[in-house]
Amino acid sequence: MGTVYLGRDPSINREVAVKTINYTDIEAEELNDVKSRFFREAEAAGQLSHPNIVTIYDVGEEHDMAYIAMELLRGKDLTHYCRKEKLLKARHVLNIIQQVAQALEYAHSQDVVHRDIKPANIILQHDRQVKVADFGIARVMSASRTQTGVIFGTPNYMSPEQVAGKKVDGRSDLFSMGIVFYELLTGKRPFNGDSMTELLYTVSKAEYVPPTEIDPKTPPCCAQIIDRLLAKGVSKRYQSASQVIKEVQQCLTHLS
């Protein structure tokens, strides 16, 4: 949504990340909507206090700019680990998915849906702690119906219900997390298309190549979790992140 700066809080000498929007870069007729979305991000994220979610310290406006000061993270986002030559071991991937699920379990309990879970929004820090970032298009569930003709989210990681413009809940985030899980294990995305129309059709209707066919060494329990996360119908998916956490823990126990 804007530029992110490295900043310092002089009162306690703490380094922070400062995310900004310069109002002069925005068309006048869009300004109110962009400001609304920016502060909605701050309101949604500011409600959340969890070890696996980026902490928001401050939000405000200064002259022709809006800003959010947030926790500074040391590490890489997961796009780095979705490349064939950088893939992590299955146990490490399971630990990452468990932490993402813990973040989502908490956010969903606070009636906040992320809506844009993807590798770029998940940071793996140097100490292996995972942080879910950028609740930039999160919505309070009670008002989480997508505007007519407007799709929020990143197409490659959207759920079928997002593609269809339907009301979404936490199970949509779980579908997106399933795509991230698949990509971390295989280095490929389960749904692709040469055009936006083809991609959205693939997400909604097409089956994916099982991860065990891409890499036969993929643990069967990982493939089973992915299969349920990527169920097209929400009723066939995991109904809560807590269910995912339980099965990931069982998978980790099995692998050990």
Order of alpha helices (4+ residues) and beta strands (2+ residues): beta-beta-alpha-beta-beta-beta-alpha-beta-beta-beta-beta-alpha-alpha-alpha-alpha-alpha-alpha
